[in-house]
Amino acid sequence: MRVVGLIALACAAALVSLSACGSSAAAGPPPLVLERTIPLPGVSGRIDHMAIDQDGRRLFVAELGDGSVEAVDLTTGRTAGRIGGLEEPQGLGYVPQTGELAVATGGDGMLRFYRAADLRPVAALKLGDDADDIRVAPRTGELFVAFGKALAVIDPIHHSVVRTVPLPAHPEGFQVEGDRAYVNVPGAAGIAVLDLARGRQVARWRNRGPQLNFPMAIGRDGRDLAVIYRLPARLVIFRASTGQVEQRLSTCGDADDLFFNRQGDRLYAICGAGAVDVFDRLRTGYAQARDIATRRGARTGLYVGRLDRLFVAARAQDGQPAAILAFRPAP
C-alpha cells in the first residue's frame, strides 16, 4: 500500500512503536497458539493480502515482492500453484458464486480474474493507479476494489465496473456494511463514509490526534468500527452509525491488517513490529489481552471465521524463509 508523501512518516512511526509490543501483555495463558508453519519456498520480498476458498481449503497469497500469487493447499500445507509475472499484486478476493479469484495489481492498475481451481486466466479490466485492497460481498459476490482516489464496485459475473465512488485521497483499509462503505484515507487525514447506492461520499471523520490510519475492521453487528493508526500506534473504536469515538487504546507498531473473530468478541491486530495484538471485548469496552509473537515485518494476514484460524504472512527475513503462520485460539 502506498500513500504519497507519508512513507517517511510511516517508517518513523514503525520504529517508534517497536517498543510497544509486549509492553502491556497480561500474565496467563496466551489467547492464540501457533498451530503450524506453512513454508513458502523461494518467496522473497514483501507479502501483501490473502484470500481463501473455504470449500476447497486453498489459501491465496499475494507475493508482492516476487510479482506472484501463490495457492496453498491447507490440507497438505504445500504449494498448489502460482500465478507469475504480475506487477505488484496487492489485493485478493475469492468469489464463491463463480469460483474465481480476483487479483488487484498496483503496478499497472489492473483487476484480473482467474479460475481458482487451476489459476487459469478468465478476464481482466483496467481500473487505474495503484489497484489495491479488495472486499467481496458474501451474498452477491459483488467486488469492491480500492484504487487511485476511488472505490470501484465490480460485477463479478460480467467482469465489469458497475460504478466508481470518488474519494479525497488513496483508499487504504476499508469495510462495507450494507449500502455503506467506510474507507481509511490517510492522505486526507480521515475516514470517508460512502453511500454506495448513490455513489458518493456522505460524511468524513477527520483524524484528531493519531495519524496514518491503515487497517480497519467492522463488528458482526455493524456497531463497532475498529481502526488502527500508526502515528502513534493506536486502536480507535468508533460507533459506525455516528463516527463517535468510543475508545482509544495503545497497540503495537506497523499494523496493516485487523480482524474481528467469528464471535465478534475479540480483535486481532497484525503488526510488522513482530506481534499479533489481541483485544477482548468486555462489558466495559475493549481491553488488551496479550501480544502474540510472530516475526519482524509480518504485518498482513487473514482471519477465516469458518476455520477460526488466523493466518499471518511472514516474509523471508533474518535468516528465516517466507512462511504462513497459522494460529488457533487457545483451548
C-alpha positions in Angstrom: 0.0 0.0 0.0 1.3 3.5 -0.9 0.4 6.9 0.3 2.5 9.5 -1.5 4.2 11.9 0.9 3.5 9.8 4.0 6.0 6.9 3.6 8.8 8.6 5.7 6.3 9.2 8.5 5.0 5.7 8.3 8.6 4.3 8.6 9.3 6.6 11.6 6.1 5.5 13.3 7.0 1.9 12.9 10.4 2.5 14.5 8.9 4.5 17.4 6.3 1.8 18.0 8.6 -1.2 18.1 8.9 -1.0 21.9 5.1 -1.0 22.3 4.8 -4.7 21.5 4.7 -6.8 24.6 4.9 -3.8 27.0 1.3 -4.4 28.3 1.0 -8.1 27.8 -1.0 -9.7 30.5 0.0 -12.8 32.5 -1.7 -16.1 32.0 -2.2 -18.4 29.0 -1.9 -16.9 25.5 -5.2 -16.3 23.6 -3.6 -17.8 20.4 -1.4 -20.8 19.8 0.8 -21.3 16.7 -0.7 -24.4 15.2 1.7 -24.9 12.3 4.1 -23.1 9.9 3.4 -23.4 6.2 6.6 -22.8 4.1 6.5 -20.6 1.0 9.6 -22.0 -0.8 11.7 -19.5 -2.8 9.5 -16.5 -1.9 11.3 -13.2 -1.2 10.3 -9.6 -0.6 7.1 -8.2 0.8 3.9 -10.2 1.1 0.6 -8.4 0.9 -3.0 -9.6 1.4 -4.6 -13.0 1.3 -7.9 -14.7 0.3 -9.4 -18.1 0.8 -11.5 -20.7 -1.0 -13.0 -22.2 2.1 -14.7 -25.2 0.4 -11.5 -26.0 -1.5 -9.3 -25.3 1.5 -7.0 -23.2 -0.6 -5.3 -20.1 0.7 -4.2 -17.5 -1.8 -1.2 -15.2 -1.0 -0.2 -12.0 -2.8 3.6 -12.1 -3.0 4.1 -8.5 -4.0 7.9 -8.6 -3.9 8.0 -11.5 -6.3 5.2 -10.4 -8.6 3.2 -13.6 -8.0 0.2 -15.0 -6.3 0.5 -18.4 -4.7 -2.2 -21.0 -3.9 -1.5 -23.0 -0.7 -3.4 -26.3 -0.1 -4.3 -26.1 3.6 -4.8 -29.9 3.8 -1.3 -30.8 2.7 0.4 -27.5 3.7 2.0 -27.4 0.2 2.0 -25.1 -2.8 -0.9 -25.9 -5.2 0.1 -23.5 -8.0 1.3 -20.0 -8.7 0.5 -17.0 -11.0 3.6 -15.2 -12.0 4.5 -12.1 -14.0 2.3 -9.7 -12.1 3.1 -6.1 -11.3 2.8 -5.6 -7.6 -0.1 -7.9 -6.6 -1.8 -6.4 -3.6 -5.5 -7.2 -3.1 -7.1 -10.7 -3.5 -10.7 -11.7 -3.4 -12.3 -15.1 -3.8 -15.8 -15.1 -5.4 -17.7 -18.4 -4.3 -20.5 -17.7 -6.8 -18.1 -18.0 -9.8 -15.3 -20.0 -8.3 -12.9 -17.2 -9.4 -10.0 -15.4 -7.8 -9.8 -11.6 -8.3 -6.3 -10.1 -8.2 -5.6 -6.3 -8.0 -2.2 -5.2 -9.1 -0.8 -1.8 -8.0 1.9 -1.6 -10.6 -0.4 -1.5 -13.7 -3.7 -0.7 -12.1 -5.4 -3.9 -13.3 -8.0 -6.2 -11.9 -7.6 -9.8 -13.2 -9.8 -12.9 -12.7 -8.6 -16.5 -12.6 -10.3 -19.8 -12.2 -9.4 -20.6 -8.6 -9.3 -24.4 -9.3 -6.4 -24.2 -11.7 -5.4 -20.5 -11.8 -6.2 -20.1 -15.5 -6.9 -16.5 -16.6 -10.5 -15.6 -17.2 -10.8 -11.8 -17.7 -9.0 -8.5 -17.0 -10.1 -4.9 -16.7 -8.2 -1.7 -16.2 -9.1 0.3 -13.1 -6.4 2.9 -12.6 -3.4 3.8 -10.5 -2.4 1.6 -7.5 -5.2 -1.0 -7.6 -5.1 -2.2 -4.0 -7.3 -3.9 -1.4 -10.5 -6.0 -2.3 -13.7 -6.9 -0.4 -16.3 -9.4 -1.5 -20.0 -9.1 -0.6 -20.8 -12.5 0.9 -24.4 -12.7 -0.5 -24.0 -11.3 -4.0 -20.3 -11.8 -4.7 -20.0 -8.2 -5.7 -16.5 -6.9 -5.5 -15.3 -3.6 -4.0 -11.8 -2.6 -5.1 -9.6 0.3 -3.8 -7.6 2.2 -6.4 -6.3 5.7 -7.2 -8.6 8.1 -5.4 -11.8 6.0 -5.7 -13.6 2.8 -4.7 -14.8 0.6 -7.6 -17.9 -1.6 -7.5 -17.4 -4.6 -9.7 -19.9 -7.1 -11.3 -18.1 -10.5 -10.9 -20.3 -12.2 -13.4 -19.7 -9.9 -16.3 -16.3 -8.7 -15.0 -17.3 -5.1 -15.4 -17.2 -1.8 -13.4 -20.7 -1.0 -12.1 -19.7 2.3 -10.7 -16.8 4.2 -9.1 -17.1 6.4 -6.0 -14.6 9.2 -5.8 -12.5 9.8 -2.7 -10.3 12.7 -1.4 -7.2 10.5 -1.3 -6.0 7.0 -2.0 -8.1 4.4 -0.1 -6.4 2.0 2.3 -8.2 -0.4 4.6 -12.0 -0.3 4.2 -15.1 -2.2 5.1 -18.6 -2.5 3.5 -21.8 -2.8 5.6 -25.0 -2.8 3.5 -25.0 0.2 1.2 -22.4 2.0 3.3 -18.6 1.8 2.9 -16.1 3.1 5.5 -12.7 3.9 4.0 -9.4 4.9 5.6 -7.9 7.8 3.6 -4.7 8.7 5.5 -3.6 11.0 2.7 -6.7 13.2 3.6 -6.2 12.6 7.3 -9.5 10.9 7.9 -12.2 8.3 7.3 -14.6 8.6 4.3 -18.2 7.3 4.6 -19.7 6.4 1.3 -23.2 5.8 0.2 -22.7 3.0 -2.4 -26.2 3.2 -3.8 -25.9 6.8 -4.6 -22.3 6.6 -5.5 -21.0 9.4 -3.3 -19.3 10.4 -0.1 -21.8 11.4 2.6 -19.5 12.0 5.6 -15.9 12.4 6.5 -14.5 11.8 10.0 -11.3 13.8 10.4 -8.3 12.4 12.3 -7.9 14.1 15.6 -4.6 13.2 17.2 -3.3 10.0 15.7 -2.5 9.9 12.0 -1.8 7.3 9.3 -4.9 5.1 9.6 -4.4 2.0 7.6 -6.2 -1.3 8.7 -9.9 -1.4 9.6 -12.4 -4.0 10.8 -16.2 -3.9 11.5 -18.0 -5.9 14.1 -20.6 -8.6 13.3 -23.5 -6.4 14.3 -22.1 -3.4 12.3 -22.0 -1.3 15.5 -18.2 -1.1 16.2 -15.8 0.2 13.6 -12.2 -0.5 14.6 -9.3 1.4 13.1 -5.6 1.3 13.7 -3.4 4.4 13.4 0.4 4.2 13.0 1.5 7.6 14.4 1.3 6.9 17.2 0.2 3.3 17.3 -3.4 3.4 18.4 -6.5 1.3 18.2 -9.6 3.5 18.0 -13.1 2.2 18.3 -15.8 4.2 16.5 -19.6 4.0 16.7 -20.2 3.2 13.0 -23.5 4.9 12.8 -22.2 8.3 14.0 -18.4 8.4 13.9 -18.3 9.0 17.6 -15.1 7.8 19.2 -15.9 5.2 21.9 -12.4 4.1 22.9 -8.7 4.7 22.3 -6.1 2.0 23.1 -2.3 1.6 22.6 -1.3 -1.1 20.3 1.8 -2.5 18.6 3.5 -0.8 15.6 3.2 -1.0 11.8 -0.2 -2.7 11.7 -1.6 -3.5 8.2 -4.4 -5.9 8.9 -7.1 -6.1 11.6 -9.9 -8.6 12.1 -12.8 -9.4 14.5 -13.1 -13.1 15.3 -16.3 -15.0 14.3 -17.9 -14.5 17.7 -17.3 -10.7 17.4 -15.8 -10.6 20.9 -12.1 -10.4 20.0 -9.9 -8.3 17.8 -6.6 -9.4 16.1 -4.2 -6.6 15.1 -1.3 -7.9 12.9 1.8 -5.7 13.4 5.0 -5.5 11.4 6.8 -4.9 14.7 6.6 -8.6 15.2 3.3 -9.4 17.0 -0.4 -10.0 16.9 -2.0 -7.7 19.4 -5.2 -9.4 20.8 -8.0 -7.3 22.3 -11.1 -8.8 24.1 -14.5 -7.1 24.1 -15.7 -6.9 27.7 -18.8 -5.3 29.1 -16.9 -2.2 29.8 -15.2 -2.0 26.4 -12.2 -3.4 24.7 -9.1 -4.4 26.7 -5.7 -5.8 25.5 -5.4 -9.5 26.2 -1.9 -10.3 25.1 0.7 -9.8 22.4 1.5 -13.0 20.5 5.0 -13.0 19.0 5.2 -13.6 15.2 8.2 -12.3 13.1 9.5 -8.8 12.4 7.9 -7.5 9.2 4.9 -9.8 9.4 2.1 -7.3 9.1 -0.5 -8.8 6.8 -2.8 -11.8 7.3 -6.3 -13.3 7.1 -8.8 -14.4 9.7 -11.1 -17.2 8.5 -14.2 -17.5 10.6 -15.4 -20.9 9.5 -12.0 -22.4 10.5 -11.5 -20.0 13.4 -7.9 -19.6 12.3 -5.6 -16.5 11.9 -3.1 -16.8 9.1 -0.1 -14.4 9.3 2.2 -13.8 6.3 5.9 -13.8 7.3 8.3 -12.6 4.7 11.8 -14.1 4.2 13.9 -12.2 6.8 16.5 -12.6 9.5 17.7 -15.9 8.1 14.2 -17.4 8.1 12.3 -18.4 4.9 9.0 -17.0 4.0 6.0 -18.8 5.6 2.4 -18.6 6.6 2.0 -18.8 10.4 -1.3 -20.5 11.3 -2.7 -19.6 14.7 -5.7 -21.1 16.5 -7.4 -19.9 19.7 -6.1 -21.5 22.9 -8.4 -24.1 24.4 
